Amino acid sequence: MLIGDVARRSGVSARMLRHYDSLGLVRPTDRSGAGYREYSDEDIRRIFHIESLRSLGLSLRDVGRALDDPGFTPSELVDGLIRRTRERIAAETELLTRLRRIDAAEPAGWEDVLQVVALLRALGSKSAGSRQRAALSSVDEGPAPVEALVEAVLSETDPNVAGALRWALVQSGGEGLALLAEGLGSPAAEVRERAVRSIAEIPGGEATALLRDSLANPDVVVRRHAALALGARGVADAIPALIDVVVEGTNDVDAADALSALAGRPALADRIAAGLVGRLSPGGAGSPARLRLAQALADIPGDTASRALADLSRDEDRAVALTAAYILRIRDAR
């Protein structure tokens, strides 16, 4: 079969077939009387083998070794191909992500594109100072890619940089809430915490709704941050979770302050007092928890809180009893 026929049937160009010939990969078995290359069936099978191996990413040099070297084993070469393919996919994915972020920023011209690229590079800097400056400047330097800010805040370990990123997201008008909501479902606890803390700083009904949903989150840290944020917003739904925070002892002072503010609404004062007292049932709370509950009752108005404090002033734990008695004296003085 002449070279033109082989090219048509195999899909390999005549030029490439001549290149294979020059490299010694496929040498036509015969020549016609006029000197034209003639390929045998075996030659054509070898061409298809070459194309199959090339489709895996092998170089022509490695293709030749694979076909002609009996001692050549594929395992090491295939492992290398897998590694290089993964690296290439990672690089292409990174490029695609960057392009999507640039597109999301809706640049008006190439100056805007360059500005977004500079911001993305700065947000990925190894320097915490550079990342913080990038977050703070993102608001003033044109449309910031919100997706990039969300990804940055969900991965940021430096508290100062994280604070700057949360501020930048607030300035974006809450556009990143949907992405932050996805972070609440992350398998990584630290990502979930960063997500809820970011949502907590964004005002508006949509953020409040997400925080309400977070009260049922299986992660206690997410529930805690959601409750504190909702308490600061005056949302009564947070009362049970805030009482849990008091009993648990982490951020209990903030939780007690939030309960005190909510108790300023007469309709909620008795509900809060009853909830706190309910956690004082025998065997329900150890001495440290009873002490925190007594302190939380200090600013809750009403007879329910006063009676509970009177009972606590006779507590078997001296620190609890003294604290409750002191609080009662202050309440009486008022």
For each residue, the residues with C-beta under 8 A, 3 or more apart:
1: 5 6 9 38 39 40 44
2: 5 6 32 36 37 38 39
3: 6 7 14 17 18 28 36 37 39
4: 7 8 14
5: 1 2 8 9
6: 1 2 3 9 10 12 17 39 43 44 47
7: 3 4 10 11 12 13 14 17
8: 4 5
9: 1 5 6 44
10: 6 7 44 47 48 51
11: 7 51
12: 6 7 16 17 20 47 51
13: 7 16 17
14: 3 4 7 17 18
15: 18 19
16: 12 13 19 20
17: 3 6 7 12 13 14 20 21 26 37 47
18: 3 14 15 21 22
19: 15 16 22 23
20: 12 16 17 23 25 26 47 50 60
21: 17 18 24 25 26 27 28 37
22: 18 19
23: 19 20 60 64
24: 21 27 64
25: 20 21 46 50 60 63 64 67
26: 17 20 21 39 43 46 47 50
27: 21 24 43
28: 3 21 31 37 38 39 40 43
29: 38 39 40 42 43
30: 38 40
31: 28 35 36 37 38
32: 2 35 36 37 38
33:
34:
35: 31 32
36: 2 3 31 32
37: 2 3 17 21 28 31 32
38: 1 2 28 29 30 31 32
39: 1 2 3 6 26 28 29 43 44 47
40: 1 28 29 30 43 44
41: 44 45
42: 29 45 46
43: 6 26 27 28 29 39 40 46 47
44: 1 6 9 10 39 40 41 47 48
45: 41 42 48 49
46: 25 26 42 43 49 50 67
47: 6 10 12 17 20 26 39 43 44 50 51
48: 10 44 45 51 52
49: 45 46 52 53 67
50: 20 25 26 46 47 53 54 60 63 67
51: 10 11 12 47 48 54 55
52: 48 49 55 56
53: 49 50 56 58 62 63 66 67
54: 50 51 57 58 60 63
55: 51 52
56: 52 53 78 81
57: 54 81 84 85
58: 53 54 62 63 66 77 81
59: 62 63
60: 20 23 25 50 54 63 64
61: 64 65
62: 53 58 59 65 66 77
63: 25 50 53 54 58 59 60 66 67
64: 23 24 25 60 61 67 68
65: 61 62 68 69 72
66: 53 58 62 63 69 72 74 77
67: 25 46 49 50 53 63 64
68: 64 65
69: 65 66 72
70:
71:
72: 65 66 69
73: 76 77
74: 66 77 78
75: 78 79
76: 73 79 80
77: 58 62 66 73 74 80 81
78: 56 74 75 81 82
79: 75 76 82 83
80: 76 77 83 84
81: 56 57 58 77 78 84 85
82: 78 79 85 86
83: 79 80 86 87
84: 57 80 81 87 88
85: 57 81 82 88 89
86: 82 83 89 90
87: 83 84 90 91
88: 84 85 91 92
89: 85 86 92 93
90: 86 87 93 94
91: 87 88 94 95
92: 88 89 95 96
93: 89 90 96 97
94: 90 91 97 98
95: 91 92 98 99
96: 92 93 99 100
97: 93 94 100 101
98: 94 95 101 102 117 120
99: 95 96 102 103
100: 96 97 103 104 147
101: 97 98 104 105 116 120 145 147 148
102: 98 99 105 107 113 116 117 145
103: 99 100 106
104: 100 101 145 146 147
105: 101 102 112 116 142 143 144 145
106: 103 143
107: 102 110 112 113 115 116 143
108: 112
109: 112 113
110: 107 113 114
111: 114 115
112: 105 107 108 109 115 116 142 143
113: 102 107 109 110 116 117
114: 110 111 117 118
115: 107 111 112 118 119 141 142
116: 101 102 105 107 112 113 119 120 142 143 144 145
117: 98 102 113 114 120 121
118: 114 115 121 122
119: 115 116 122 123 134 137 138 141 144 145 148
120: 98 101 116 117 123 124 145 148
121: 117 118 124 125
122: 118 119 125 130 131 133 134
123: 119 120 131 134 135 148 149 152
124: 120 121 131
125: 121 122 130 131 134
126: 130
127: 130 131
128: 131 132 158 160 161
129: 132 133
130: 122 125 126 127 133 134
131: 122 123 124 125 127 128 134 135 152 156 158 161 164
132: 128 129 135 136 158 160 161 164
133: 122 129 130 136 137
134: 119 122 123 125 130 131 137 138
135: 123 131 132 138 149 152 161 164 165 167 168
136: 132 133 139 164 167 168
137: 119 133 134 140 141
138: 119 134 135 141 144 149 168
139: 136 144 168 171 172
140: 137
141: 115 119 137 138 144
142: 105 112 115 116
143: 105 106 107 112 116
144: 105 116 119 138 139 141 148 149 168 172
145: 101 102 104 105 116 119 120 148 149
146: 104 149 150 169 172 175 176 179
147: 100 101 104 150 151 176 179
148: 101 119 120 123 144 145 151 152
149: 123 135 138 144 145 146 152 153 165 168 169 172 176
150: 146 147 153 154 169 176 179 180 183 198
151: 147 148 154 155 179
152: 123 131 135 148 149 155 156 165
153: 149 150 156 162 165 166 169 194 198
154: 150 151 180 183 186 191 194 195 198
155: 151 152 191 194
156: 131 152 153 161 162 165 194
157: 162
158: 128 131 132 161 162
159: 162 163
160: 128 132 163 164
161: 128 131 132 135 156 158 164 165
162: 153 156 157 158 159 165 166 194 197
163: 159 160 166 167
164: 131 132 135 136 160 161 167 168
165: 135 149 152 153 156 161 162 168 169 198
166: 153 162 163 169 170 197 198 201
167: 135 136 163 164 170 171 201
168: 135 136 138 139 144 149 164 165 171 172
169: 146 149 150 153 165 166 172 174 176 180 198 201 202
170: 166 167 174 201 202 203
171: 139 167 168
172: 139 144 146 149 168 169 175 176
173:
174: 169 170 177 202 203 204 206 207
175: 146 172
176: 146 147 149 150 169 172 179 180 198
177: 174 180 181 199 202 206 207 210
178: 181 182
179: 146 147 150 151 176 182 183
180: 150 154 169 176 177 183 184 195 198 199 202 210
181: 177 178 184 185 195 199 210
182: 178 179 185 186 195
183: 150 154 179 180 186 191 192 194 195 198
184: 180 181 192 195 196 199 210 214 217 222
185: 181 182 192
186: 154 182 183 191 192 195
187:
188: 191 192
189: 192 193 219 221
190: 193 194
191: 154 155 183 186 188 194 195
192: 183 184 185 186 188 189 195 196 217 219 221 222
193: 189 190 196 197 219 221 222 225
194: 153 154 155 156 162 183 190 191 197 198
195: 154 180 181 182 183 184 186 191 192 198 199 222
196: 184 192 193 199 200 211 214 217 221 222 225 226 229
197: 162 166 193 194 200 201 225
198: 150 153 154 165 166 169 176 180 183 194 195 201 202
199: 177 180 181 184 195 196 202 207 210 211 214 229
200: 196 197 207 211 225 226 228 229
201: 166 167 169 170 197 198
202: 169 170 174 177 180 198 199 207
203: 170 174 207
204: 174 207 208
205: 208 209
206: 174 177 209 210
207: 174 177 199 200 202 203 204 210 211
208: 204 205 211 212 230 233 235
209: 205 206 212 213
210: 177 180 181 184 199 206 207 213 214
211: 196 199 200 207 208 214 215 226 229 230 233 235
212: 208 209 215 226 230 235 237
213: 209 210 216 217
214: 184 196 199 210 211 217 222 223 225 226
215: 211 212 223 226 227 230 237 238 241
216: 213 223
217: 184 192 196 213 214 222 223 226
218:
219: 189 192 193 222 223
220: 223 224 248
221: 189 192 193 196 224 225
222: 184 192 193 195 196 214 217 219 225 226
223: 214 215 216 217 219 220 226 227 241 244
224: 220 221 227 228 241 244 245 248 250 251
225: 193 196 197 200 214 221 222 228 229
226: 196 200 211 212 214 215 217 222 223 229 230 238 241
227: 215 223 224 230 231 238 241 242 244 245 255 258
228: 200 224 225 231 232 238 242 245 251 254 255 258
229: 196 199 200 211 225 226 232 233
230: 208 211 212 215 226 227 233 235 237 238 241
231: 227 228 234 235 238 239 242 255 258 259 261 262
232: 228 229 258 261
233: 208 211 229 230
234: 231 261 262
235: 208 211 212 230 231 238
236: 239 262 265 268 271
237: 212 215 230
238: 215 226 227 228 230 231 235 241 242 258 262
239: 231 236 242 243 259 262 268 271 272 275
240: 243 244 275
241: 215 223 224 226 227 230 238 244 245
242: 227 228 231 238 239 245 246 255 258 259 262
243: 239 240 246 247 255 259 272 275 276 279 296
244: 223 224 227 240 241 247 248
245: 224 227 228 241 242 248 250 251 252 254 255
246: 242 243 249 252 255 256 259 276 279 289 292 293 296
247: 243 244 252 279 285 289 292 293
248: 220 224 244 245 252
249: 246 252 288 289 292
250: 224 245
251: 224 228 245 254 255
252: 245 246 247 248 249 255 256 292 295 296
253: 256 257
254: 228 245 251 257 258
255: 227 228 231 242 243 245 246 251 252 258 259 296
256: 246 252 253 259 260 292 295 296 298 299
257: 253 254 260 261
258: 227 228 231 232 238 242 254 255 261 262
259: 231 239 242 243 246 255 256 262 263 272 276 296 300
260: 256 257 263 264 296 298 299 300
261: 231 232 234 257 258 264
262: 231 234 236 238 239 242 258 259 265 268 272
263: 259 260 268 269 272 273 299 300 301
264: 260 261 269
265: 236 262 268 269
266: 269
267: 271
268: 236 239 262 263 265 271 272
269: 263 264 265 266 272 273 300 301 302
270: 273 274 302 304
271: 236 239 267 268 274 275
272: 239 243 259 262 263 268 269 275 276 300
273: 263 269 270 276 277 297 300 302 304 305 308
274: 270 271 277 278 304
275: 239 240 243 271 272 278 279
276: 243 246 259 272 273 279 280 293 296 297 300 305 308
277: 273 274 280 297 304 305 308
278: 274 275 281 284
279: 243 246 247 275 276 284 285 289 293
280: 276 277 284 285 290 293 308 311 312
281: 278 284 285
282:
283:
284: 278 279 280 281
285: 247 279 280 281 289 290 293
286: 289 290
287: 290 291 315 317 319 320
288: 249 291 292
289: 246 247 249 279 285 286 292 293
290: 280 285 286 287 293 294 312 315 317 320
291: 287 288 294 295 317 319 320 323
292: 246 247 249 252 256 288 289 295 296
293: 246 247 276 279 280 285 289 290 296 297 312
294: 290 291 297 298 309 312 320 323 324 327
295: 252 256 291 292 298 323 327
296: 243 246 252 255 256 259 260 276 292 293 299 300
297: 273 276 277 293 294 300 305 308 309 312 327
298: 256 260 294 295 309 327 330 331
299: 256 260 263 296
300: 259 260 263 269 272 273 276 296 297 304 305
301: 263 269 305
302: 269 270 273 305 306
303: 306 307
304: 270 273 274 277 300 307 308
305: 273 276 277 297 300 301 302 308 309
306: 302 303 309 310 328 331
307: 303 304 310 311
308: 273 276 277 280 297 304 305 311 312
309: 294 297 298 305 306 312 313 324 327 328 331
310: 306 307 313 314 324 328
311: 280 307 308 314 315 324
312: 280 290 293 294 297 308 309 315 320 321 323 324
313: 309 310 321 324 325 328
314: 310 311 321
315: 287 290 311 312 320 321 324
316: 320 321
317: 287 290 291 320 321
318: 321 322
319: 287 291 322 323
320: 287 290 291 294 312 315 316 317 323 324
321: 312 313 314 315 316 317 318 324 325
322: 318 319 325 326
323: 291 294 295 312 319 320 326 327
324: 294 309 310 311 312 313 315 320 321 327 328
325: 313 321 322 328 329
326: 322 323 329 330
327: 294 295 297 298 309 323 324 330 331
328: 306 309 310 313 324 325 331 332
329: 325 326 332 333
330: 298 326 327 333 334
331: 298 306 309 327 328 334
332: 328 329
333: 329 330
334: 330 331
